[in-house]
Amino acid sequence: MENPGLAQLRIEQPPATLREIVQEKMREAIISGLFSPGERLVERPLCDQLGVSRTVIRETIRYLEAEGLVEILPNRGPIVASLSWEDARQIYEIRRMLETSVAMACATSGSPRLHRDLRAALATLKRAFAQTGADVEPGALFKASTGFYQVMFEAAGHHIAWEVVNRLNGRISRLRAMTLSATDRAQPGLVHMQAICDAIVAGDPEAARRAVEAHLTDAAAVAERLLSTTQEE
């Protein structure tokens, strides 16, 4: 008979590898602006700062290049990739197609579990917003935003679409860093997320679609203004 005490030894979440930890640290540094667009990523200083080998740094840079956060230039090596408005526009169009479909599917499902999980994800997002600027884990806001959408995509069963979103997630998070807390939005980002949640819980697919459209239209307008200004300087 199995010893019931052994259940306490179960690992609910596998520990992150060193490479994964370094990837997350560097991703957050780029998203938060600690590493500026166009800045060179020199191996030796990064090894010293992070306390890891050149092999880990090289693997991390290759991974972040695949996410579109790093660019390898001839005779210069890796730099932090710049994000143009044209890139951002395409990302918002992809999000618009995927997220409106997912939100409508979620609103149609009427799943109590989805409603519970979505409310919990929104509560986590609200806490992250409230703590922004305080002594909190870097990237907490972006992780909470990703978690909110992950609940939606998984509940809708749109697994391939979620894979597409994950491939873009680094650049999506860079855009969120610019737009979520912007003060010149038509509505604060959190208000939009609340509207999406409310429409899904109410079982109103059309309202869910409109809420996603409003959210992305608002965010895209802010991103266009900020990126256009940056490119003119």
C-alpha positions in Angstrom: 0.0 0.0 0.0 1.3 3.4 -0.9 2.4 5.6 2.0 0.0 8.6 2.0 2.8 10.8 3.4 4.7 10.5 0.1 2.1 12.7 -1.5 3.8 15.6 0.2 6.9 15.0 -1.9 5.1 15.5 -5.2 6.6 18.3 -7.3 3.7 20.4 -8.5 5.8 22.6 -10.7 9.2 21.5 -12.0 12.0 23.8 -11.0 13.3 26.1 -13.7 16.6 25.4 -15.3 19.4 27.9 -15.2 18.9 28.6 -18.8 15.2 29.3 -18.3 16.0 31.6 -15.4 18.5 33.6 -17.5 16.1 33.8 -20.4 13.4 35.2 -18.1 15.8 37.7 -16.5 17.0 39.0 -19.9 13.5 39.0 -21.4 12.3 41.1 -18.5 15.3 43.5 -18.8 14.5 44.1 -22.5 10.7 44.4 -22.0 11.1 46.8 -19.1 13.6 49.0 -21.0 16.7 48.2 -18.8 18.3 47.2 -22.1 17.5 49.8 -24.7 16.6 49.2 -28.4 19.8 49.0 -30.4 22.0 48.4 -27.4 24.7 45.7 -27.9 24.5 42.6 -25.8 28.1 41.8 -25.1 28.8 38.3 -23.7 31.5 39.0 -21.1 29.6 41.7 -19.2 26.4 39.6 -19.3 28.3 36.6 -18.0 29.6 38.7 -15.1 26.3 40.4 -14.3 24.3 37.1 -14.4 27.0 34.8 -13.0 26.7 32.3 -15.8 28.8 30.8 -18.6 29.1 32.1 -22.2 27.3 29.0 -23.4 24.2 29.9 -21.4 24.4 33.5 -22.6 24.7 32.4 -26.2 21.8 30.0 -25.9 19.7 32.7 -24.3 20.5 35.2 -27.1 19.5 32.6 -29.7 16.2 32.0 -27.9 15.4 35.7 -27.6 16.3 36.2 -31.2 13.6 33.6 -32.1 11.2 35.7 -30.0 12.0 38.8 -32.0 13.6 40.6 -28.9 17.2 40.3 -30.2 18.7 40.9 -33.6 22.1 39.7 -34.8 23.9 42.2 -36.9 27.0 41.5 -39.1 30.2 42.8 -37.5 28.2 44.0 -34.5 26.8 40.9 -33.0 23.6 40.7 -31.0 21.6 43.9 -30.2 18.3 44.6 -28.6 15.8 44.6 -31.5 13.9 47.8 -32.2 10.1 47.7 -32.5 8.7 49.7 -35.4 5.1 50.8 -35.7 4.7 48.5 -38.8 5.7 45.5 -36.7 3.4 46.6 -33.9 0.5 47.2 -36.4 0.8 43.6 -37.6 1.0 42.2 -34.1 -2.2 44.1 -33.2 -4.0 42.7 -36.3 -3.0 39.2 -35.4 -4.2 39.7 -31.8 -7.4 41.2 -33.1 -8.2 38.1 -35.2 -7.2 35.6 -32.5 -8.6 37.3 -29.4 -12.0 38.2 -30.7 -12.5 34.6 -31.8 -11.4 33.3 -28.4 -13.5 35.8 -26.4 -16.6 34.9 -28.3 -16.0 31.2 -27.9 -15.5 31.7 -24.1 -18.7 33.8 -23.9 -20.6 31.0 -25.6 -19.3 28.2 -23.4 -21.0 29.3 -20.2 -18.4 27.3 -18.2 -18.5 28.0 -14.4 -14.9 26.9 -14.2 -13.9 29.4 -16.9 -15.8 32.2 -15.1 -14.0 31.3 -11.8 -10.6 31.1 -13.4 -11.0 34.3 -15.4 -12.1 36.2 -12.3 -9.1 34.9 -10.4 -6.8 35.9 -13.3 -8.3 39.3 -13.4 -7.9 39.7 -9.6 -4.2 38.8 -10.0 -3.9 41.4 -12.8 -5.5 44.0 -10.5 -3.0 43.3 -7.8 -0.1 43.6 -10.2 -1.5 47.0 -11.4 -1.8 48.1 -7.8 1.8 47.1 -7.0 3.4 48.6 -10.1 6.3 50.8 -9.0 6.5 49.1 -5.6 9.0 46.5 -4.5 7.6 43.6 -6.6 9.0 41.0 -8.9 10.0 42.5 -12.2 7.6 41.5 -15.0 4.7 40.7 -12.6 2.3 42.9 -14.6 3.2 41.2 -17.9 3.0 37.7 -16.4 -0.5 38.6 -15.0 -1.6 39.9 -18.4 -0.4 36.8 -20.1 -2.1 34.6 -17.5 -5.4 36.3 -18.1 -5.3 35.5 -21.8 -4.0 32.0 -21.2 -7.1 31.2 -19.3 -9.2 32.4 -22.3 -7.3 30.6 -25.0 -7.1 27.3 -23.0 -10.8 27.4 -22.1 -11.7 28.0 -25.8 -9.5 25.1 -26.8 -7.5 27.3 -29.2 -4.2 25.6 -28.5 -2.6 26.3 -31.9 -3.6 30.0 -31.6 -2.0 30.1 -28.2 1.2 28.7 -29.6 1.2 31.6 -32.1 0.6 34.1 -29.3 3.5 32.6 -27.3 5.9 33.1 -30.3 4.9 36.8 -30.2 4.7 37.1 -26.5 8.0 38.9 -26.0 7.0 41.7 -28.5 3.5 41.7 -27.1 4.8 42.3 -23.6 7.0 45.2 -24.9 3.9 46.8 -26.4 2.0 46.2 -23.1 4.9 47.9 -21.2 4.2 51.0 -23.3 0.5 51.0 -23.4 -1.1 49.4 -20.3 -0.2 52.2 -17.9 -0.4 55.1 -20.5 -2.4 58.0 -19.1 -3.6 59.3 -22.4 -5.7 56.2 -23.3 -9.4 56.4 -24.0 -9.8 54.1 -21.1 -7.2 52.5 -18.7 -6.1 49.1 -19.8 -7.6 47.5 -16.7 -11.0 48.8 -17.5 -10.8 47.1 -20.9 -9.8 43.8 -19.3 -12.7 44.1 -16.8 -15.1 44.6 -19.7 -13.8 41.5 -21.5 -14.2 39.5 -18.4 -17.7 40.8 -17.7 -18.9 40.1 -21.3 -17.6 36.5 -21.1 -19.2 35.9 -17.7 -22.5 37.4 -18.9 -22.5 35.0 -21.9 -22.6 37.7 -24.4 -20.3 36.9 -27.4 -21.0 40.2 -29.3 -20.2 42.2 -26.2 -17.0 40.2 -25.7 -16.0 40.9 -29.3 -16.6 44.6 -28.9 -14.7 44.7 -25.6 -11.6 43.1 -27.3 -11.9 45.4 -30.3 -12.1 48.5 -28.0 -9.1 47.3 -26.0 -6.9 46.6 -29.0 -8.0 49.8 -30.9 -7.1 51.9 -27.8 -3.8 50.2 -27.2 -2.8 50.3 -30.9 -3.5 54.1 -31.0 -1.2 54.7 -28.0 1.5 52.4 -29.5 1.4 54.2 -32.9 1.8 57.6 -31.3 4.7 56.4 -29.1 6.5 54.4 -31.7 6.1 57.1 -34.4 7.5 59.7 -32.0 10.5 57.5 -31.2 11.3 56.8 -34.9 11.2 60.6 -35.7 13.8 61.4 -33.0 
